Amino acid sequence: MTRAKPVSGRDATRPSFRSLDRAEIDAVLRHNRVGRIAFSLHDRVDVEPIHYVYEGEWIYGRTAPGEKLAKLAHNHWVAFEVDEVAGTFDWRSVVAHGAFYILDREGSALDREAWEHALALLRKLVPEALTDADPTRFRTTLFRIHVDEATGRTALPPAEGGA
């Protein structure tokens, strides 16, 4: 049995895996618009999908008032995950960890500025956000997550011509 020769320093018959560098992590976060936020209270962890915009070291989103915000008021540390999947061995995944902050347009000048900035970013995603034409008008709470740390992994399929 003849073994295939490595292609570009890897075995052409097997998928390869590696960590993403920070530039690649930022690119995945910038490119996508739907991620999952994981949060916990006591011994229960919840994960929910959200629409988001990434800028600088911040993930911006909006949500509806409810149980999630009540839990986050007690523990504002979250994980946030984004995946790009083209196949079983052809994907990129990023997990960010940081603190969740509700933005308040009624607070200080800095609070209002952060709220207005978040709304401007989110309107790039949904131009009607927080208007009468808003398709998800129940999502009235703006928030941001500071990305304190982020990791990423990628899988590459076997090289063309591999088994």
N, C-alpha and C positions, 0 to 999 in steps of 0.2 A: 504494500500500500504506500503510495507516494504522498507525502505531506506537501500541501501548497506552501509556496514561499511567502514570507511576510511582505506586505505591501505597506510602504511608508512606515516601517518600524513596527508594524503590528501584524498579527495573524489574520490573514485574509478570510479565513473560514469561520471566525468567531466575532461576535460584537465586541466593541471596546467601550470602556467607561472611564470617565475622568471628571475631575472637579472643574468648575467654571471659574475663571478669574473675575475680578470685580467689574471690569469693563463688560464682560459677557453677561454677568448678573444684572447690571444696570440696563443692558440692551433688552434682556427678557422682560424686565419690569416695565420699561418704557413702551415696548412693542405691544403688550397685551392690555386688555381692558376688563377682563374678568378674572378674579382670583378667589381664594378662600381664606377667610379669617377664622382662626382657632382661638378660643378663649375658654377660661375655666373658672369655676367657682366651687370651692370645697373639693369634692372628689368626682366632679363631672366636667368633661371637656366637650364643648360643642364646636362644630365647624359649619360655617355658612358661606355660600357664595356671595360675592359683592362685585359691583362695577367699581372701577377705580381709575385714577390717573396718577402717574408717578412723576415727581419732579424733585430734583435734588436728592435729599435724604428723606423725603416724605411721600407717603402713599395717601392720597386724598380720596374720600368716598362720601356716600350719604346712605342713610338708613332710616327706617321708621322707628318711632318711639316704641318701647316694649321691653320684653324680657332680656334681650341681648344687652341693651343699654343699662338695665338694672344690674346685670351681672358684671358688666364692665366698670360700673361705678365702684364695685367692691374690689376688683382686681383688674387694673388697666394694662397688664402685660399680656401681649398677644403674639401669636405666630401668624404669618401670612404666606400663603403658597400660591405659586403660579406655575402652570405646566404648559409646555408646547409638545404635543404628541403627534408624530407622523406615522409611527408604527411601533411594534413591540420593542424593537431595539433601535429606535430612531426618535429620541426625545431629549428635551431639556427641562429641568425642574429647578425652581428657586424657592428657598424658604428664608423669609426675613423675620427677625424678632425685634420687638420694640414696644414702645408705650403708645396706647390709644388715647387720643385727646378729642373730646367733643368741642366743636368750635361754636362760639357764642357771639352773635352779632350785636347783642345788647350789652356786652361787657365794656372793657377798656378800649381805648383807641387801637392798641395792638391786637386785641381780640377781634374787633371789627375788621381790621386790616387782614387778618388771617382768614376770617370768614369770607370776605369779599374775594380774596385771592383764590380760595378753594372753590367758590362758586364760579369764578371765571374759568378755572381749569376744568371743572365738571361740565360747564356749558360747551366746552370743546367736544365732549363726549355726547352730551344730550343738550342741544341748544335751548330746548324749552324748559330746562330744569328750573324749578321753583317759579314757574309762570302758570297762568291759567291753562295753557296747552300742554303742561307737563304730563307725559305718559305714566309716570310713577309719582303722582303728586303726594302720595302718602309718605314718601321718603323725604322728610323735612329736616332731619338732623344731619348736619355736615360734620365730618370728623377728619382727622388725619392721624397717621401712624408714623412715628419717627423710626426709621430703619437704623437701629443700633448695631445690628450685625446681620449679615446675610451670607448664605452658602448656596451653592448650586452644583448640580451634577448633570452630565450629559451621557447619553448612550449613542454610539455610532454603529450602524449595521455592518455586517461583514462587507468588505470591499467588493466592488463590482468584479464578477468573475470568480468570487469565492464560492464555497459550497453552501 
